[in-house]
């Protein structure tokens, strides 16, 4: 899929809606889905009025439907990110215990940033300490 300008068009399409912005930013941060040709049909481009920027959005319902039905084969990390992004952006239910476990450092950081953004904290920086693995929960 050609991504030149796609990030900006997706951001423009989600602008002003915290949850849509947050889910879109999570998808953009992950990169993988936006580089896949088979994800293209789930991107909706809107022709702009004269003098305005192109906007785009994700058909979250259709994308998750294709994912669940096996029409979008992917890694477990890609699946988790798409499910989280769709849940945040469009309210599509996701099992957080499945979606959050197994994310790599970049994925869990992007997910935390998306949750904060959806809650209205748009300019928050999320950073994990370098080279510090997750701490096991004691007593479980």
N, C-alpha and C positions, 0 to 999 in steps of 0.2 A: 504494500500500500504506500502511496506517496504521502509523506508526512509534512512536506514543506507547507507551513502555514496552518496545518491542522490543529496544532496545540492552541494557537491563538484563536482559531475559529471555535474550537470547543470551549475555551474560556469565555469567549464572547457570548456563546449560546447559553452558558450557565450563569452568567454575570448577575449578581444581585440576589441569587437564591443560595444561601449558605450550604445547604445539603447538596444541591446540584454542583456547586463549585467544588465542594470537598470531595465528592465521588469522582468528579472529572479530574481533579488534581491528583488523586490517588492513581487513576488510570494513566495519566500522563507521566507521573513519577516512575511508574513501573516500566513504561516504554513498550514492553513486549507486545501487548495486544495491538497497539497502534502501528506496529511494524508488520503485522500479519495480514496477508492478502485475504484470508478467509474471515477476517473481522470487518472488512470493508462494508459488507452489506448492512451492518448494524450501525453505521455512521450515517446520520441524516444531515445533508448539507442544505442550507437555506440560502437562496440567492438574495444578496443584499439589495436594498433600495439604492438608487444612485448616490454615490458618495459615502456609503457606509461600509463597514467591514463585513466580510463573510461570517456567518455563524454556522455552527454545527452542534449536533447533540448525539447522544448514544441512545439507541432503542434498547434500553436496559432489559425490558421484559423479553424481547426477542433474543437478545444475546444470552441471557441466563437460560431461556428455554432451549436454545441450541446447545448450550453447555451441558445441561442436564440430560438431553436426549442423545448426547454423544456426537453431535454435529460440529463441535469445536474441540477436537482432541487437544490436550495441553498437559503441561506439568502440574504437579500439585500446587506449586507456588503460584502459577498463573491462575489456576482455578480459584485459589483462596483470594487473590487480589481482585479478580473480577467479581466474585460473590460479595466481597466487602464493599467494593465501589458501588455495585448495584444496590446494595442494601442502604448505604448512606445516601446515595443520590436519589433513589426512587422508592425506597421503603420495601424493597423485596426482601422477604425474610431470609436470614442466614443464621446458621448455628455458629455462634461465636467461639465456642470451645473447639470446634473443628477448624474454623477459618483462621483463628489467631495462632494456634499451635503449629509449629513447623515453618512459620514465616522466617526468612533470614533477617539479618539486622536492618538492611535497607527497607525490607517490606514492613517490618513491625514499626519502624520509625515513621514511615510514610502513613501507615494506618493510624498511628497515634496522632500524627499531625492532622489527618483527615477528620478524626473524631473531634478534635479541638476546634478545627475550622467550622465544622457543622454546628458546633455549639456556640458559634459567634466569636471565637478567638482566632481571627484570621491571620494575625501576624506573629503567632507563637512559633518559636524555634524549638524543635525536639531533637535532642542529641543523646545518644547512649555513650557511656564512658568507653573509650577505646580499649579493645582487647579484654573486656570483662565479660565473661559468659554469664548467661542467666543463672541465678541462684536456685538450687532445688528447694522445693517447699518441704519443710520438715514435718513429720507426723502424718504424712499422707501415704 
